[in-house]
Amino acid sequence: MNISSVSSTSNSSYTLGNDSDVKQLLSRIKLLQSQIETETQSKDDKKTKQETIQLLQAQIVQIQAQIQAKKSNQSSTSTQETKTATISSDNILDIQA
């Protein structure tokens, strides 16, 4: 039986507004998809293939959740900045009036 190595990395820090983080995560997904393809074509027994592929797919789901969280945080920050800008401009108008 040949067991392929599976590496797992987790990025739990969320940097707002940083597209390079999302790009890195997307790159990681592509790598995992490649590993799935490699495992599909490997000479491992059926059970080993299935377990390895499930682990890789779980990592992909985890990374997709991180990407979604980053996008949600970016969207939330943009909304807060808009509200802040609106409040600030209202205050300026009040001061000038």
C-alpha positions as CSV (number, residue, x, y, z in Angstrom):
1,M,0.0,0.0,0.0
2,N,1.3,3.4,-1.0
3,I,0.3,6.3,1.2
4,S,0.6,9.8,-0.2
5,S,1.5,12.6,2.1
6,V,-1.2,15.2,2.8
7,S,-0.2,18.6,4.1
8,S,-2.6,20.9,5.9
9,T,-2.3,24.6,6.4
10,S,-4.7,26.9,8.1
11,N,-4.8,30.6,7.8
12,S,-7.0,32.0,10.5
13,S,-5.9,35.6,10.4
14,Y,-8.0,37.9,8.2
15,T,-6.4,40.9,6.8
16,L,-9.0,43.3,5.6
17,G,-8.8,44.7,2.1
18,N,-5.8,42.5,1.1
19,D,-6.4,40.9,-2.2
20,S,-3.0,39.1,-2.1
21,D,-4.4,36.9,0.8
22,V,-7.3,35.8,-1.4
23,K,-5.0,35.2,-4.3
24,Q,-2.8,33.0,-2.1
25,L,-5.8,31.0,-0.9
26,L,-7.0,30.6,-4.5
27,S,-3.5,29.4,-5.4
28,R,-3.7,26.9,-2.6
29,I,-7.0,25.6,-3.9
30,K,-5.5,25.0,-7.3
31,L,-2.7,23.1,-5.7
32,L,-5.1,20.9,-3.7
33,Q,-7.1,20.3,-6.9
34,S,-4.0,19.2,-8.6
35,Q,-3.2,16.9,-5.7
36,I,-6.7,15.4,-6.0
37,E,-6.1,14.7,-9.7
38,T,-2.7,13.1,-8.9
39,E,-4.3,10.9,-6.2
40,T,-7.1,9.9,-8.6
41,Q,-4.5,8.6,-11.0
42,S,-2.2,7.0,-8.4
43,K,-1.7,3.4,-7.8
44,D,-3.0,3.6,-4.2
45,D,-5.7,1.2,-3.2
46,K,-9.3,2.4,-3.4
47,K,-9.7,3.1,0.3
48,T,-6.5,5.1,0.5
49,K,-7.5,7.2,-2.5
50,Q,-10.9,7.9,-1.1
51,E,-9.5,9.0,2.3
52,T,-6.8,11.1,0.8
53,I,-9.2,12.8,-1.6
54,Q,-11.7,13.5,1.2
55,L,-9.0,15.2,3.2
56,L,-8.0,17.3,0.3
57,Q,-11.6,18.2,-0.4
58,A,-12.1,19.2,3.2
59,Q,-9.1,21.5,3.0
60,I,-10.6,23.1,-0.1
61,V,-13.9,23.7,1.7
62,Q,-12.0,25.2,4.6
63,I,-10.1,27.6,2.3
64,Q,-13.3,28.6,0.5
65,A,-14.8,29.5,3.8
66,Q,-11.8,31.7,4.6
67,I,-12.1,33.4,1.2
68,Q,-15.8,34.0,1.9
69,A,-15.0,35.4,5.3
70,K,-12.4,37.8,3.9
71,K,-14.9,39.0,1.3
72,S,-17.6,39.5,3.9
73,N,-15.2,41.4,6.1
74,Q,-14.1,43.6,3.2
75,S,-17.7,44.3,2.3
76,S,-18.6,45.2,5.9
77,T,-15.6,47.5,6.2
78,S,-16.6,49.3,3.0
79,T,-20.1,49.8,4.3
80,Q,-18.8,51.2,7.6
81,E,-16.4,53.6,5.8
82,T,-19.3,54.8,3.7
83,K,-21.4,55.5,6.8
84,T,-18.5,57.2,8.5
85,A,-17.9,59.4,5.4
86,T,-21.6,60.3,5.4
87,I,-21.6,61.2,9.0
88,S,-18.5,63.3,8.7
89,S,-19.9,65.2,5.7
90,D,-23.1,65.8,7.6
91,N,-21.1,67.2,10.5
92,I,-19.3,69.4,8.1
93,L,-22.5,70.7,6.7
94,D,-23.9,71.3,10.1
95,I,-20.9,73.3,11.1
96,Q,-21.1,75.4,8.0
97,A,-24.8,76.0,8.5
